[in-house]
Amino acid sequence: MMRKNKAFGVGAVTLLTALIGVGVAAFANVQPPAAGDGPLAAMLDPKEKHLSNVRQLTFGGQNAEAYWSYDGKKLIFQRYDGDTYKADQQFVMNADGSNRIRVSTGTGRTTCGYFLKGDKQVIFASTHGFGPEIPQDPDRSLGYVWPIFPSYAIWKANADGTNLTPLFPKKVELGKKVGYNAEATVSPDGKRVVFTSTMDGDLELYTMKPDGTDVKRITNRVGYDGGAFFSPDSKKLVWRAGLPKTPEAIADYKRLLEQDLVRPSQMELWMANADGTDAKQITSNGAANFAPYFTPDGNRLVFASNMGDPKRRTFDLYLINLDGSGLEQVTYGRQFDSFPMFSPDGKKLVWGSNRNGKDHETNIFVADWKP
């Protein structure tokens, strides 16, 4: 999860992006304009050779972290518009952008929605169990920092938002902090959920069964391990990590974490077996690398990075081999492109982008993928 901030020149979406009464959004079931409206050059840069037939699925507001259902027919994503919703809420829509419904409560702040195997249920992180208020963003006098809200719990609901119950932790009480539990994604075989939590005092990765049991810690080092995804065969994990190395950097990290904050300016990609063994660093460019996802064949990664901008203000998508070789840029345009995910059949890529928008709006786009 990541909130795009003006420090990066890109508006706002939510890092900590998170999730009682579930209803339908005021704009639910609104049909989107025809795909391709707007300047074609803003939809697809000629250098984007891996993408074709780009379609815009959302229009207006801030929309991000769109992830496919297992059958490829729907997407779950987060959205806020500053009007009806002043903080990210979770929505499900058809893969063409139609029939959009809200599946979170409309209160608090949410992030990181994902379908469970079978597509009958979804999970997402939310602060609503702590209270209906929207957690406030941090004081920017500290520089560009992400809030690690200690009121985020992971919730499970039916795919229409009904029957919402806490998944982890199992007990959530009004006004009682539960720590940061978010960034949950599900293995392709449906057997494990990986997520980030501060339950042991640091930002570490854990896995659990889809019913919230059999929780296992899989990272153990000072620093932020988060935003993990499984490989197509469910045997490996890839994630982003911000690991301070010097005593001064470690002290700064711990000081911020005590304030429920983290500084994400330098994050590298890591990969390991699904149980955390044989962990290896993939990138080493000193930039902010995040949102990694395996290509359909499992041999490469697509991810977002600001490595191409000396001022670190814009993000593009890149491809890279699992050993860190073969870096290739995928998107262009000096804007924000991130949160890529391939459709289950490997034929399409969905991602969030500022392209074809105004005032740094972030919308969901889908394109046919050309390997």
Secondary structure, 3 states (H helix, E strand, C coil): CECCCHHHCCCCCECCCCCCCCCCCCCCCCCCCCCCCCCHHHHCCCCCCCEEEEEECCCCCEEEEEEECCCCCEEEEEEECCCCCCCCEEEEEECCCCCCEECCCCCCCEEEEEECCCCCEEEEEECCCCCCCCCCCCCHHHCCCEECCCEEEEEEEECCCCCCEEEECCCCCCCCCCEEEEEEEECCCCCCEEEEECCCCCCEEEEECCCCCCCEECCCCCCEEEEEEECCCCCEEEEEEECCCCHHHHHHHHHHHHCCEECCCCEEEEEEECCCCCCEECCCCCCEEEEEEECCCCCEEEEEECCCCCCCCCEEEEEEECCCCCCEECCCCCCEEEEEEECCCCCEEEEEECCCCCCCCEEEEEEEECC
